[in-house]
Amino acid sequence: MTPEDVLAELTALQSGDVPTHGGATMAYVYDSGVPGLDDLAAGAQAAYQWTNALDPTAFPSVARIENDLVGAAAALLGGGAGTVGTLTSGGTESCLLAVLAARERWRRRGLPGRPRLLLPVTAHAAFRKAAHLFDLEVADVPVDPVTCRAQPAAVAGLLDERAALVVVSAPSYPHGVLDPVGEVAALAAAAGVPCHVDACIGGWVLPFLDDVPERFDLSVPGVTSLSADLHKYGYAPKGVSVLLVADPELRQAHWFATADWPGYPVVNPTLAGTRPAGPMAAAWAVHRLLGVDGYRTLARRARGATEALAGGIGAIDGLRVVGTPVSTLVAVAQDGPDGVDVLTLADEMTARGWLLQPQPPFAQPGGADLPATVHLTVTAATAGRVDALLADLRDAARAAAALPRPVADPGLLAAAATLDPAALTVAEVDALLELAGVGGGRLPARMAPVHALVAALPRPLAERLLAGVLDLVYRPAAVER
């Protein structure tokens, strides 16, 4: 094949993907709408596509890029004289490293038992992944069912000698609200426990806004680390995130170093060995292009669109905005027992060319349940489309209200109650997915019934089946022999 043929085939593969530009995909992607930004990022990435950030002594320009971006993040997010940081592959890795560092710090104290991660139920799932990988016990912190903010009193009751780290969100991904960072960090500091602020999605927005109700960054007493993604509202290509720590000793706790083999001495500041420098260079270039003033303009544009969107949704019969969105995320729920089913609403919006992210209802341990919602991530590119988005939401709400509500099949639920998820084989999961209508990795046109089933199943079984769907998606075509 010629290079032109290869690129044409690659472009054709994207025909079934959701659009990454234009503001209609309201999850996963972040579009600044700034002319020329994509070309700059692509050029910077291409210039560094063969550079290996594994060894900054061989590639000192990588160290300069990383130091510049970490320094910019520290200046933006309340860093002090001792603040250091690390560039990672994304928010999940930043969160993983924060938990790993806290676990290592806890272990060095020689305390008995298993360390615990104090986690609001609305904290990003990356922290649960970290607990799984690094063998911490998760202690769930309930959130207020109205505000969806973490409850400081619940945190206080969990701060014992097994507590290794407390997490708060700025803002939380599911509902876009700001946890009470100051209150929680003060409680953690008094107990001698580190406190991490997950600002992965808000770190490059909140500092530029005038109406943020309280401080949330490293300037808050008791906050020991903070994560912020450059590939979200830093408008850099995937994947670049920054993990800041207030104390250099804490950064050392997530590094890995060994000379215990006959090869080259290894020092890894992140989970990876080889680190792609292309995304780092692209993030650096975009940051140089936009600067503080450019980011402020984009943040305020996205925030203004968010406020207009939230106000418009509040005027649609059968829908309500959950909590008080503090930045650029909006969660929409059914308003009242006869309101619009939002899982069906998501399907109706998909049919109208928008991607809204369904979030099933959630039963808090020992607390009030959280409703099903649809999540909207507003970017600067969405700002010019708010009126069209609201018009489609009104139309979709009317259509959803006229449809029957999705109900999980009772027979399937009864059969599921007898199953042990841990004992299911891949073949058995495949068979269950066929019964649920998602066999062969083919998702149905309307996902509301699938989301209703996920919500109704016991959580361990739902997780096993969801993994089964991905297992079906990632199966190569049969190899001819």
N, C-alpha and C positions, 0 to 999 in steps of 0.2 A: 504494500500500500504506500502511497505517497503521503508526505506530511499533511497535505490538504485533505486527502481522503480520511486520514486518522482524525483530524480535527472536526471534519464534517460529521463523522460517526459519533464522536464525543458530544457534539452539539445536539445531535438527534436524540441521544440518550436522555437529555434533559427535558424532552418535550412533555414528559409526564410529571415533572417536578412542579412544586408551587413556585410562584415568582419570587425572586430574591430582592427585587426593586419595585418601587411604586407605592409601597405602604399598605398593600392589601393583605400581606402575610403578617399576621399580628402575633407571631411567636417565632422563635428560632433565628430570625435574621434582623439586621439593623441597618436601615438605609438612611444616610444623611441627606440625600437629595442634592449634594453639593457637586456641581459640574467639575469634572476633571479629577475628582478624588480617587475614583476607581483606577484610572490610568496611572496615577502617581503610585498608588499602593501596588499595582501589578508590576510596575517598573522596579520599585524597590525590592519587591519579593523576588523578582527574576534575578536581580543583581546578587542576591544572597542565597539562591536556591541550592547551591552546591556547598555552601559554607556549613561547617559542623560546629555548633555551639558547645559541644562536649568539652573543648579545650580552648579557653580564652587566651592561653599563652601562645597558642599557634595562630589564633584569630583575635588579636586584641581589639579589633573594631567591634566585635560582639560584646566585649566587656563595656566598651564606651556606650553602645546602644542600650544595654541593660541598665547601666548606671544612670544614664540620662532619663530613662523612663521611670525607674524606681524613684529617682530624685524628684521628678515632676509629680509623681503620685504622692510622695511624702509631703511636698509643699502644698498640694491640693487638699490633703486629707489629715491635716493636723499633726504631721510628724515633727519630732524634736531632733535634738543634736545627735542622739544615739540611734535614730531610726535607720534600719536597713531593710532590704527586701530582696525578692527573687521574682524573675519572670517565669511563668509556668505556661503550660499548654492550654489552660482554660480554668474556669471557675471551679470545676470539680477537683482538679489537681491542687489548686490553691487551698481549697477546703481540706483535702486529704493531708496536705503537708502541715496545715495548722493543727489538725488533730494529732498527727504523728509527733510533732514537736511537743505538744502538751502531754501526750502519753509518756514520752521519754523523760520529760521533766518530772512527772509523777513517779515514774519508776525509780529515778535517782534518789527519791526521798526514802526509799526502802519501806514503803507502807504495805500493809497486808491486804490481801483480797485482790479483786479485779477492778481496774479503774472504770469510772463512769463518765459518760458524756451527757451533760444536762442540755436537753434539746427541746425547744418549743416545737410543737407538732407541725407548725407552719414553716420551720427551717427547711432549707433545701435538702432534697434526698441525698445529695452528695455526702452529707454528714453521716447518714445511716450507712452509706457505702464505706465510709472511713471507719466507722465503728466495726463493721463486719470484717474489713481487711486487717485492722490493727488490734482486734480483740478487746474492744471496750464494750461495756454494757450501756445501752441507751436508757436514760431516765427521762421519760416524756414529761414535758412541761405544758400544761393546758394553756390555751389562749382564751381570752374573753370572747364569748360567742357573738357579741355585737361588734366590738371594735376589732376583733381578731388579733389583738396584741398579746404578747406573752405576759403572764401574770407574775410579777415580782415575788409575791407572797409564796407562790408555788416553788419558785427558784430557791428562796430562802430555806424552805423545808427540806431541800435536797442537798444543801451545801454541807457535806460531811467530809471525812478524810479520804473517802473514795472518789470524790469529785475531782476530775482531772481538767475539765474545761467546761465553760458555759458559753453557749452560742446565742447571739441575737442577730436580727436581720434589719437591714437598712436599704430598701424595705424588703418585706417578705415577698417571695415570688407569687404565691397563690393569690394574695389579696392586695398587694401593693401598699401595705401599711407599715409604719415605722414602729418597731418594738421600743419599749422604754429603756433605751441603752444606758442612760445615766444611772437609773435606779438599779438595774441588774448589775452593771459593772461595779457599782459601789458595794453591793452585797458580795460579789465575787471577791473583790479586793480585800474586804474585811475578813473573809474566810481564807485568804491566801491562795485563791484559785484564779487561773488565767481566764480572760474573757475575750472571745473572738467576735468581731463584727463582720457579718457577711454582707458586704456592700458590692457584691459582684455586679448587680444590675443597677445599683444606685450611685456607685462611687464616682462616676463621671457625669452625674446629673445633679444630685443634691447640693454639691458645693456652689453651684451657679444659680441657685434659686433663692429668693428672698423670703419665702413663706414656709420654710422648713421649721416645724414647731420646736425642735430641740437639737442639741448637738449629738453627733453620732459617731465621730471619728476618733483618731488616736489622741486628740486633745482632751477627750473625756477621761477623767481619772478612773483607773481600773481596766481600761481597754488595753490589751496587750498585743493584739494582732488584728489585721483587717485585710480583707480581700476585695479587689476591684478589677473588673474585666475591661480590657481595652477593646476586645472584639464585640462588646455590646455598645454602650454609648460613647466609647472612644472611637467608634466607627472604623475600626481596623478590621482587616480580614481575619477569619478564624485561623489559629486560635492563640490568643495572647491574653494572659491575666497577670496581675501583680499581687503578690502576697507581701504585705508590710508587717514588720514586727518592731515593737518599741525597744526591744532589748536584743543586741547582737547575740547574746548567749542563747536566746530562744531560736534564732535562725540556725545556729549550729546544731540544734537538737533534731532538725529534720534533714540535715546533710548526711551523706553516707561517704565514708572514706575507707579504703583498704589498700594495704601493700602486701596482703597475705596471698599472693599468687605470683607466678613467674613472669607475668606480663607487666604492662605499664601501670604505675600507681594510679588508682581510680579515686576521684573525688566527684560526687554527684550532688548538686544542690537540690535537684528535683527527683522525681521517681524515674525519669528516663535517663538513659546514658546519652546516646546521640540525641541532640536537640536541634530541630530545624531552625535555622537563623532567618529564613525567609519571612515568616510571620512577624518576627521581632523587628526586622528592618522595615516592613510595611507599616507596622504600628508607629515606629519612630518617625517615618516620613509623614504619615497622616497627622501625627501630633505636631510636627514642625509646621505643616501647612496650616492647620486650623488655629493653633495657639489658644491661649486662654480666652481671648475675645471670641474666637470662632466657636469654641465649645459652649461658651455662655449663650451665644445667639441660638445655637442648635438646641440646647437644653431648654431654654425659655420658649422656643417655638414648640417643642414637643410637649412641654408642660401646659402651655396655653391650649393646645389641641386636646390634651387630656381633660382639662377642666371643662372645655366646651362639650366634649363627648360625655363626660360623667353627668353634666347638667341635662343634656339631651336624653340620655338613657333614663334618668329619673322621671322624665315626663312621658315615658312610654308605658301604657297600661300593661300590668302584669309583670314588670321588671323592676329591679332595684339594684343600686350599686352597694356592694358590701364594704363596710368600714369607711374610712376616710383616706382615699388615695393621696399619697404624699409626693409622688413623683410622676411617673409616666405609665403606671400599670393600673388597670381597672379590672375588677372582678364583678360579674353581673349574675345575680341570682333571681329565682322566681319570687315574685312579690305576693305573699299571701297564699293560702291553700288552693285558690283557684287561679293562680298566676300562670304565666307561660313556662312550660317545661324548657329549661335552658339547654338540655342535651339535644332536644329536637331543634331548638333555635340554632344551635351550631351547625346542624345539617342544612337547615334552610339558608344560612349565611354562606356555607360552602357552595350551594347551588347558585348563589349570586356572586361568586367570585372572591369571597373573603375567607381567610383561614382564621377562625377563632378557636382557642384551645379549650376543649371540655375538661372539667375537673369534677370527678364524681363526688358525691357526699362523703363526709368523713366523720366517723364516730370517735370522739376523743376519749381516751382512757379516763374514766372517772369524771368526765366533764360533759358539757352540752355539745351536741352534734353540730357540725358545720355543714351548711347546705351545699348542694351541687351548684357549680358556677361555670361560667365561661370566662376565660382569661383573655385580655387584650393588652398587648404590648404596643404602645404608641411611640413612633419614631418621628423625627423631623419630617420625613417624607410623607407621613400621614396627615400633616397639618393642613395641607390644601384639599384634603378629601373628607373632612369631618362631616360636612353636610351630606355628601353622597353616602357615607357610612351610616349616618343616622337615618337617612331615608330608607336604606336597605334594611336596617334593624327594625324600623317600624313595620315595614312590609313583611319581613320574616317573622316578627312576633305575631302578627295577625294570622299568618299561614300556620305557624306552630300551634297557636291556640285552637285552630280548627281540626287538628290531628289528634288521634288517640295517643295517650301517654305511653311511652315504652315500658313494658313490664317483662321481667325475666320469666322464662318458661318455668312453671312450678315443677314439672316433672324433672327438668334438668337440675333444678335446685335440690330436689329431694334426693336425686342420685348423687349429687355432689357432696351432700352431707355425710355420705358413707365412705368417702374417699380419703386416703392419706396422701397428701400432696408429695411428701418426700419419697413415697414408694412408687409413684407413677413413672413408667418408662416413657421414652420419647414416642414410641408407637401409640401408647395409650393416650398421651396428650394429643397427638395428632387426631385420634378418633374423637376425642371430646371436642376439639376445635371444629371438626366436621359437623358435629351435632349443633354447635353454637353458631354455625353459619360462616365461619372464617377459615375453613379448611384450605389447604394448599397455599397458604399465605395470601389469599385473595381477600381483601377487605371489602365488605359490602358497600354499596353506594350510600346507605344511611347507617351511621354508626351509633345512633342513639340507643337502639336495642342492645348493642354490644356493651356500651358504657353502663346501661342499666343492669346487665348481667354481672359485670365486674363489680359494681357497687353492692349487689345482693349476695355475692359469693363470700364465703369465709376468706379473709385476707390472704392467708398462705396459699390457698388454692388459686385465688385470682392471680397472685404473683407467678405461680407455676404456669398457668395458662398464658399469661402475658409473655413470659419467657418463651413459651412454645410458639407463639405467633412470630416472634423475632427469629426463632430457630428455623421456621419455615421460610421466612423471607431470605435468610442467608444460607440458601442451599444452591450450589452451582448446578448448572444444567448437566445432564448425564454426559459423561465423556465417552466418545466413540472410540472403540478399540479395533 
